[in-house]
């Protein structure tokens, strides 16, 4: 993974495309690499370890029994 301030490598881009199941023509990869790198720059600048979690993560259990919330939609 590229460090903050570094550009996204072509190998990283190809790995992301494979993971997302996206097919992009080879001739467009450099443009997509620059666009994705620019889009990820603000996220890479954030130190996620410095952000304190204030609530537990929400989980979803599709096997759980439905209970009414009183909203009238049951």
TORKOLTOR-456565 format. One line per 8 residues: their letters; for each residue x negated, y negated, z of N, C-alpha, C. Coordinates in steps of 0.1 Angstrom, whole numbers, plus 5000, padded with zeros to 4 digits. Each point is the difference from the previous one (the first is absolute). Example, Ala and Ser with C-alpha at 12.3 -4.5 7.8 and 13.67 -1.06 7.14 Angstrom:
! TORKOLTOR-456565
AS = 4868:5057:5078:5009:4988:5000:4991:4988:5000  5004:4989:4993:4991:4989:5000:5008:4989:5008 .
END
This chain:
! TORKOLTOR-456565
XXXXXXXX = 4992:5012:5000:5008:4988:5000:4991:4988:5000  5004:4990:4992:4992:4987:5000:5001:4993:5013  4989:4994:5004:5000:4991:5012:5006:4987:4996  5004:4992:5010:5005:4986:4998:4990:4992:4991  5004:4993:4990:4992:4992:4992:4995:5008:4988  5001:5013:5000:4996:5008:4988:5011:5002:4991  4997:5003:4987:5011:5003:4991:5003:5015:5000  5012:5003:4995:5005:5013:4999:4992:5007:4989 .
XXXXXXXX = 4995:5012:5003:4992:5007:4990:5010:5008:4991  4995:5003:4988:5009:5008:4990:5004:5013:5006  4991:5006:5008:5003:5013:5006:5011:4999:5010  5000:4989:5008:5010:4997:5010:5013:4998:4993  5000:4992:4989:5012:4998:4992:5006:5013:4995  4992:5008:4994:5004:5013:4994:5006:5008:5011  4994:5000:5012:5005:5008:5011:5014:4995:5005  5002:4987:5000:5012:4994:5004:5011:5003:4990 .
XXXXXXXX = 4996:5000:4987:5010:5002:4989:5004:5015:5001  4991:5009:5002:5003:5014:5002:5010:5003:5011  4997:4993:5012:5008:5002:5012:5014:4995:4998  5001:4989:4992:5013:4994:4997:5008:5007:4989  4992:5008:4992:5007:5007:4989:5002:4991:4988  4992:4989:4999:5001:4990:4990:4990:5002:4988  5005:4999:4988:4991:5002:4989:4999:4986:4993  4987:4996:4999:4997:4987:4993:4990:5002:4990 .
XXXXXXXX = 5002:4995:4988:4990:5001:4989:4986:4996:5004  4990:5007:4996:4986:4997:5004:4996:4986:4997  5005:4994:4988:4997:4987:4996:5005:4989:5010  5010:5004:5009:5006:4990:5009:4994:5002:5014  4992:5010:5003:4995:5002:5013:4992:4989:5006  4992:4993:4992:4992:4989:5006:5009:4988:5005  5011:4997:4992:5009:4990:5003:5008:5004:5013  5004:5012:5001:5007:5005:5011:4991:5000:5013 .
XXXXXXXX = 4987:5004:4998:4991:4999:5011:4999:4986:5006  4999:4990:4991:4998:4987:5005:5013:4995:5007  5012:5003:4994:5013:4996:5006:5002:5007:5014  4997:5013:5000:5002:5007:5013:4989:4995:5010  4988:4997:4996:4990:4995:5009:5004:4986:5006  5006:4992:4991:5005:4987:5005:5012:5001:5009  5008:5010:4997:5012:5002:5009:4996:5005:5014  4990:5009:5000:4995:5006:5013:4991:4991:5008 .
XXXXXXXX = 4995:4989:4994:4990:4992:5007:5005:4995:5013  5012:4994:5001:5005:4995:5013:5001:5012:5011  5004:5012:4995:5001:5011:5010:4986:5004:5005  4991:5000:4991:4986:5004:5003:4993:4991:5010  5005:4987:5000:4994:4990:5008:5005:5001:5015  5011:5008:5002:5005:5001:5013:4994:5012:5008  4996:4997:5012:4995:5011:5009:5012:5006:5007  5004:5011:4995:5012:5007:5006:4998:5004:5014 .
XXXXXXXX = 4988:5002:5005:4997:5003:5014:5003:4989:5009  5000:4988:4995:5003:4988:5008:5015:4997:5002  5008:5007:4993:5014:4998:5000:5006:5010:5011  5007:4994:5010:5005:5008:5010:5015:5005:4997  5002:5012:5001:5013:5006:4997:5010:4996:5012  5011:4994:4996:5010:4996:5011:5011:5009:5002  5003:5009:4990:5011:5010:5001:4995:5013:4995  5006:5011:5005:4997:5013:4994:5005:5001:4986 .
XXXXXXXX = 4993:5008:4992:5004:5002:4986:5014:5006:4999  5008:4997:4991:5013:5006:4998:4998:5013:4993  5007:5010:5004:4999:5013:4994:5014:5004:4995  5001:5009:4990:5012:5005:4994:5000:5015:5001  5010:5006:5005:5001:5014:5001:5013:5004:4993  4999:5005:4987:5012:5003:4992:5008:5012:5006  4994:5008:5009:5007:5011:5007:5007:4995:5012  4999:4988:5004:5006:4996:5013:5015:4998:4998 .
XXXXXXXX = 5007:5002:5011:5015:4999:4999:5004:4986:5000  5009:4996:4991:5005:4986:4999:5008:4996:5012  4998:4989:5006:5008:4994:5011:5005:4987:4995  5012:4997:5005:5006:4987:4996:4993:4988:5007  4999:4989:4993:4994:4988:5006:5011:4990:5003  5012:5003:4998:5011:4991:5003:5002:4990:4989  4994:5002:4988:5002:4990:4990:5012:5003:4991  5007:5011:5003:5012:5003:4993:4997:5009:4987 .
XX = 4988:5002:4997:4996:5008:4989:4995:5014:5006  5009:5009:4998:4996:5014:5006:5000:5010:4989 .
END
